[in-house]
Amino acid sequence: MSVPTVETIADALRPLTADPSSAAVFCDIDGTLAPIVERAEDAAVPESTSRLLSRIARRYACTACISGRSAAEARRIVGVGGIAYAGSHGAELLLPGQPAAELAPLFATWRDRVHDFVYSKETPELRMMRVRIEDKGPIVAFHWRSAPDEAAALTALEGIAAQAESQGLFVHWGRKVLEIRPPVEVHKGQAARELIRRYPAVRSALFAGDDATDLDVFDVLASLVGDGRLETAVCVGIHSDEGPAAIVDRADLVVEGTAGFVQVLEQLADAAS
């Protein structure tokens, strides 16, 4: 993959930087703002990146992080209070100034059943494989990134996924993670649509992501341009060895890893100064 030049990045961002007051900046967290780490709880957004987001938030119509993590955990990791957070793949929405996230009502009714299922699978055998459980609120995830035998861990989790589906739950596979979800249709694209609905001044939007769940945002932004709600959308793909090829194939701009996305944030922040 060729590394884009500063000029290439600036040209791609021109639809937003020309008028920040009518633009939205949305981004994923893990793999986009925060480098991927073995333990999800150890992820951190560099302070310099958080400062860039703060600068952007002061000038752009809407700045938000759209994450698979809970909204509260997303805000803790990013550390910027003046932006919105859509958590649990859009099931939660935490706007600036709100003390707690809004949770989609149908998700709330399934939370206990998801938790009961997942924690019933936390067996000594699974712990021996070093499979870790992450509580994301209405969604709970199994991580096997640090498992000594990743193939054995994956086989065990495939069995758990089949059991979850047989009990009417939804499952989703990501980068060495299995999520168990309520059987309620929700995705990051819905979060982007809702944010744009709540910020009617927005006429252009950018979203950056690195994983399969981020492609839903690409789809929604394209549809909003198609129906005239947005004038333009810029999809930024974060290239990585583990990411799906579609992230690169479908992006308007491709950068290498979290360091590459910092260059995008710098351009956005400088244009708004």
Disulfide bonds with the S-S distance in Angstrom:
none
